[in-house]
Amino acid sequence: MLIIKLGSAPVHIANANGGDFEHWIARGAGFSLEETTVVDPRLGETLPEAGAFSKIVISGSSSMVTECLDWSERVAAWLSGAVDAGASVLGICYGHQLLAKALGGRVGRNPLGREIGTTQLSFYQSAQDDPLFSPFYRGQGYPVQVSHSETVLELPPDAQLLASSELDPHQSFSLAGRIWGVQFHPEFNASISRGYLAHFAPDLAAEGLHYEILESRIIDDDIGDNILRRFAEL
């Protein structure tokens, strides 16, 4: 499994939770980090040949897809080739947005505002037959961890919408039964979400958000690691 690392958690959150994005993703998928390959294009590391890996996870980032940074644009172009080569891909948060952009969707500021902490994931009927989500499908949905202010405004052509939340209608999509984007963070737990909420606390009041209310809603979820493990096993 290849992990494309597009961002880093704040140091104090990483230190308190046993590592960074790549550690949390690998651990959730049931791998040690030594059993995965991690490439960080922000550091100038070279992306592999498009067909070199059968499973690819694209991480989150504190950057914004709409900034169109050089490394981000390179990854978007590479992702298109990796999809054409037949890889299974899971994009997480920033990775979800970049994957959508690479495949013809549109990304921008979330008109409903920042989504942070724990939210409720609501499934569409399409998730019932999806190879990744079908084992977890249920009518009432799941709590999931989120932290983002941009979103997928328009899905790629032919993408199947799988899930939404109160503040994001495009929480998850799929393509061709092997390409998935998830706006939520399956690698986060409640501790990590609390860390992010505290990290962004100075911005929340200016955005009309209430720290105490958001903090009171944070709970551990029971789907994140299962999704990562399911992706690794497919």
C-alpha positions as CSV (number, residue, x, y, z in Angstrom):
1,M,0.0,0.0,0.0
2,L,1.2,3.5,-1.0
3,I,0.4,6.5,1.2
4,I,0.8,9.9,-0.5
5,K,1.4,12.2,2.5
6,L,0.1,15.7,1.6
7,G,0.2,17.2,5.1
8,S,1.3,17.0,8.7
9,A,-0.7,17.2,11.9
10,P,0.4,19.9,14.3
11,V,3.3,18.6,16.3
12,H,1.6,18.6,19.7
13,I,-1.3,16.6,18.2
14,A,1.0,14.1,16.5
15,N,3.1,13.7,19.7
16,A,0.0,13.1,21.8
17,N,-1.4,10.5,19.4
18,G,1.4,8.2,18.4
19,G,2.5,9.7,15.1
20,D,1.3,11.6,12.0
21,F,-1.2,11.0,9.2
22,E,0.8,8.1,7.8
23,H,1.0,6.3,11.1
24,W,-2.7,6.7,11.8
25,I,-3.6,5.5,8.3
26,A,-1.3,2.5,8.4
27,R,-2.4,1.6,11.9
28,G,-6.1,1.8,11.0
29,A,-5.5,-0.4,8.0
30,G,-3.8,-3.0,10.0
31,F,-0.3,-2.4,8.8
32,S,2.9,-1.3,10.5
33,L,4.4,1.7,8.8
34,E,7.3,-0.5,7.6
35,E,4.8,-2.5,5.6
36,T,3.7,0.6,3.6
37,T,5.5,3.0,1.3
38,V,5.1,6.7,2.1
39,V,5.9,9.5,-0.4
40,D,5.7,13.2,0.5
41,P,5.7,15.3,-2.7
42,R,5.8,18.5,-0.6
43,L,9.5,17.6,0.1
44,G,10.2,16.9,-3.5
45,E,10.0,13.1,-3.2
46,T,9.4,11.4,-6.5
47,L,6.0,9.8,-7.1
48,P,6.2,6.2,-8.3
49,E,5.2,4.9,-11.7
50,A,1.5,5.1,-12.0
51,G,1.0,1.3,-12.1
52,A,3.6,0.5,-9.4
53,F,1.0,0.1,-6.5
54,S,-2.4,-1.5,-6.4
55,K,-3.6,0.4,-3.4
56,I,-3.1,4.1,-2.8
57,V,-4.2,6.3,0.1
58,I,-4.1,10.1,-0.3
59,S,-3.8,11.9,3.1
60,G,-5.3,15.1,4.4
61,S,-3.4,18.4,4.5
62,S,-3.6,21.8,6.1
63,S,-3.2,23.3,2.7
64,M,-6.1,24.2,0.4
65,V,-6.8,22.5,-2.9
66,T,-7.8,25.9,-4.4
67,E,-4.3,27.2,-3.7
68,C,-3.2,25.1,-6.6
69,L,0.3,24.6,-5.1
70,D,2.9,23.0,-7.5
71,W,3.2,19.8,-5.5
72,S,-0.6,19.5,-5.3
73,E,-1.0,20.0,-9.1
74,R,1.6,17.3,-9.7
75,V,-0.2,14.8,-7.5
76,A,-3.5,15.6,-9.2
77,A,-2.0,14.8,-12.6
78,W,-0.3,11.7,-11.3
79,L,-3.6,10.5,-9.7
80,S,-5.4,10.6,-13.1
81,G,-2.7,8.3,-14.4
82,A,-2.8,6.0,-11.4
83,V,-6.6,5.6,-11.8
84,D,-6.2,4.8,-15.5
85,A,-3.6,2.2,-14.6
86,G,-6.2,0.4,-12.5
87,A,-5.1,1.2,-8.9
88,S,-7.6,1.3,-6.0
89,V,-7.5,4.7,-4.5
90,L,-8.8,6.2,-1.2
91,G,-8.7,10.0,-0.8
92,I,-9.1,11.4,2.7
93,C,-10.2,15.0,3.3
94,Y,-7.7,17.0,1.2
95,G,-7.0,13.8,-0.7
96,H,-10.8,13.4,-1.3
97,Q,-11.0,16.9,-2.7
98,L,-7.8,16.5,-4.8
99,L,-9.0,13.2,-6.2
100,A,-12.4,14.8,-7.2
101,K,-10.5,17.6,-8.9
102,A,-8.2,15.2,-10.7
103,L,-11.2,13.3,-12.1
104,G,-13.1,16.3,-13.3
105,G,-14.9,17.6,-10.2
106,R,-14.9,21.0,-8.6
107,V,-13.5,22.1,-5.2
108,G,-14.1,25.3,-3.3
109,R,-14.9,27.0,0.0
110,N,-17.7,25.2,1.8
111,P,-20.6,27.5,1.6
112,L,-22.0,26.0,4.9
113,G,-18.8,26.9,6.7
114,R,-16.1,25.0,8.6
115,E,-16.9,21.4,9.7
116,I,-14.9,20.2,12.7
117,G,-15.1,17.7,15.5
118,T,-17.6,14.8,15.3
119,T,-20.5,14.8,12.8
120,Q,-23.1,12.3,11.7
121,L,-22.5,10.5,8.4
122,S,-25.7,9.7,6.6
123,F,-25.6,7.0,3.9
124,Y,-27.5,7.0,0.6
125,Q,-29.0,3.8,-0.7
126,S,-26.1,3.6,-3.1
127,A,-23.8,2.7,-0.2
128,Q,-25.6,-0.5,0.4
129,D,-24.1,-2.0,-2.8
130,D,-20.7,-0.3,-2.6
131,P,-17.7,-2.7,-2.3
132,L,-16.1,-0.5,0.5
133,F,-19.2,0.7,2.4
134,S,-21.7,-2.2,2.0
135,P,-20.5,-4.0,5.2
136,F,-21.2,-0.9,7.3
137,Y,-24.4,0.3,5.7
138,R,-27.2,1.1,8.1
139,G,-30.0,3.6,8.0
140,Q,-29.0,5.8,10.9
141,G,-25.4,6.3,9.8
142,Y,-22.3,6.8,12.0
143,P,-20.4,9.4,13.9
144,V,-17.2,10.4,12.0
145,Q,-14.4,12.8,12.7
146,V,-14.0,15.9,10.5
147,S,-11.9,19.0,10.1
148,H,-12.2,21.0,6.9
149,S,-13.3,24.3,5.4
150,E,-13.1,23.5,1.7
151,T,-15.3,20.9,0.0
152,V,-16.2,19.1,-3.2
153,L,-18.7,21.4,-4.7
154,E,-19.3,19.2,-7.8
155,L,-18.6,15.5,-8.1
156,P,-16.6,14.1,-11.0
157,P,-18.6,12.8,-13.9
158,D,-20.2,9.4,-13.3
159,A,-19.2,9.5,-9.6
160,Q,-21.7,7.8,-7.2
161,L,-22.6,9.8,-4.1
162,L,-22.5,7.6,-1.1
163,A,-22.8,9.7,2.0
164,S,-23.5,13.3,3.3
165,S,-23.5,15.2,6.6
166,E,-25.4,18.2,7.9
167,L,-22.6,20.6,6.7
168,D,-21.4,18.7,3.6
169,P,-23.5,17.0,1.0
170,H,-20.5,15.2,-0.5
171,Q,-19.0,13.4,2.4
172,S,-18.1,10.4,0.2
173,F,-18.2,9.3,-3.4
174,S,-17.1,6.3,-5.5
175,L,-16.1,5.6,-9.1
176,A,-15.7,2.3,-10.9
177,G,-15.9,0.2,-7.7
178,R,-12.3,1.0,-6.8
179,I,-12.0,4.7,-6.4
180,W,-13.3,6.4,-3.2
181,G,-13.2,9.9,-1.7
182,V,-14.1,10.5,2.0
183,Q,-14.3,14.1,3.3
184,F,-14.2,12.7,6.9
185,H,-11.1,11.4,8.6
186,P,-11.3,7.6,9.1
187,E,-7.8,7.7,10.7
188,F,-8.8,10.2,13.4
189,N,-10.2,9.3,16.8
190,A,-11.9,11.4,19.5
191,S,-8.5,12.4,21.0
192,I,-7.2,13.7,17.6
193,S,-10.5,15.6,17.0
194,R,-10.2,17.3,20.4
195,G,-6.7,18.3,19.5
196,Y,-7.8,19.8,16.2
197,L,-10.7,21.6,17.8
198,A,-8.4,23.2,20.4
199,H,-5.8,24.0,17.7
200,F,-8.5,26.0,15.7
201,A,-10.2,27.5,18.8
202,P,-9.0,31.0,18.1
203,D,-10.8,30.9,14.7
204,L,-14.1,29.5,15.8
205,A,-15.7,32.5,17.5
206,A,-15.0,34.7,14.5
207,E,-16.8,32.1,12.3
208,G,-19.8,32.0,14.7
209,L,-18.9,28.5,16.1
210,H,-19.0,27.6,19.8
211,Y,-16.1,25.6,21.1
212,E,-17.9,24.2,24.1
213,I,-20.8,22.9,22.0
214,L,-18.5,21.3,19.4
215,E,-16.3,19.8,22.1
216,S,-19.3,18.3,23.9
217,R,-20.3,16.5,20.7
218,I,-16.9,14.7,20.1
219,I,-17.1,11.0,20.6
220,D,-15.1,8.0,19.3
221,D,-16.5,6.5,16.1
222,D,-16.8,2.8,15.2
223,I,-16.4,3.0,11.5
224,G,-13.1,4.7,10.7
225,D,-10.6,1.9,11.3
226,N,-13.0,-0.6,9.7
227,I,-13.1,1.4,6.5
228,L,-9.4,1.6,6.3
229,R,-9.0,-2.1,7.0
230,R,-11.7,-2.9,4.5
231,F,-9.9,-0.9,1.9
232,A,-6.7,-2.7,2.6
233,E,-8.4,-6.1,2.2
234,L,-10.4,-5.4,-1.0
